[in-house]
Amino acid sequence: MSHPVQVHPDAMKALYALSTATKDSTVPATTHHLIHLRASQINGCSVCVDMHAREMKEAGEKDERIWAVGAWRESPYFTDAERAALALTESVTRLADRPDPVPDDVWDAAADIYDEKELSSLLLSIAGINVWNRLNAAIRQPVGTF
């Protein structure tokens, strides 16, 4: 089928507006890229994994950081702030995988680093990429065709 945002162009405008709104904080663009790549990996969204890995590369990220996103816990390439954002991303993306979707330790680690506006930005960014992942995975959007 056609992509849902092509069928409903106002949805594309809304998702774009959400993405733009998440940038209205002091959370680095790099952190948003990490969030988008990690959630896309979890959700199996090939088009988003490809796109966000490329964005990171174009933004000057080293290959080691891009390749290590899936194993960020064991990797030395991420800051404490990035680790907190990645942990939050995993919890919010995998809401149904555990009885306590966002454990206090995950939330507290993020809240110790990020202020309310930044946490809001992170949560909206995570929610936004999850919408894209679900749309793309549902229609099996191939890489390079959108």
N, C-alpha and C positions, 0 to 999 in steps of 0.2 A: 504494500500500500504506500501511498504518499506519506511523507512524514507528517505527523499530526500538527506541527506548527506551520506546515504549508497549507493544510486544510483549514486551520483556524489561525490566520495571521495575527489576530489580537493576542493569542497565546504566546507567540514569538515576541511580541512587543512586551508583554508582561514578564516573560522570563529574562529578556534583555534588561528590562528595568530592575528586576531583582538583582541580577548580576552587577549592574552599575551601582546599585545602592550598597552592596557589600564592600565596595571599594572606598566608601566614605568613612574610613577609620584609619588608624595608624598601623593596622596589621599589614605587614609587607606583602607585596604582590607575590613574592616567592612562596609565602605561606599559603596563599590561596591556590597557587599552582600545585603545591604538595597535596593539599586537601583534595583538589579535583582529581589528581592522578590516583591517589590512594583509594578514594571512594569508587572511582571507575574500575580499578583493579578488582576490588571486592565484588562489585556488581557485574563484572564480566562484560563491560561495555567497551568493545574493541575500538570503536570510533573515538571515544573519549580518551581512552588510554593513549592511543596514537596521537591525538590532537594535543593533549596536555603534556605529554613527554616532549613533543616538538616545540610547544610554547616554552617549556623550561629550557630547552636547548637554545632556542632563539633568544631567550632572556639572559643567556650567558652561564647557565648552570653547567657544572661539570658532569660528565657522563656518570661518574661514580655515584653522585647524589641521585640522579634520575634512576639508575639501575637499582639502587638500594632502597627505594621507597617501599617496596613490598616487604623488606626485612629491616625496617627502620629501627626496631628495638635493638638489634644486634649490630647495627652499623654505627661507626664513629662520626658519620658525616652530618649529623643533625644537632641543632641547638636544643636546649631545654624547652624553649618556647615552641619550636617546631615539633618536638616530641609530644608536648602537651596537646597541640593542635591535631596531630596525627592520631593520638589516642582518642580524643574527642570525636574525630571523624569516624574512626572505626566503631565506636559505641553508637553514635547517632545513625550510622549507616546500617548497623546490624541490630536494630531495636528489638527484633523478635527472637534473637539468639540467646537471650538470658532473661531471668526473671527481673533483674534490676538493669534496665537498658543502659543507663548512664550511671555507673557506680560512683559513689561519693569521692573515691580517690581520684578518679578520672576528672570529675568536675572540679574538685578542689585544686588539682594540679594546674588546670587551665585557669581557674579563677585567681590563683596565686600570681599568675603572670600577666593575664589580660584583664583590662578594666571592663566595665559593663558594655560600653559601646563596642569594644573589640570582641568580646564574647558574642555579642549580638551579630556582629559582622561574620564571625566564624560560623555560628549556627545557621545564618541565612545562606552563607556560601556552601555549607555542607548540604543543606536542604535543596538548594538550587541544583547542585551537581547531581544529587540523587534523582531529581525530577528528570533531568536530561538522560541519565543512565537508564532509568526505567522506560522512558519513551524509546530510546535507541535500542535497548535490548529487546523490548517487546516486538518491534518491527524488524529486528535483525539488521539494523542500519549498517551497511558495509563501510569500511574505512575508505575515505577518499571520494565518497559519492554525494555528500550532503552539500 
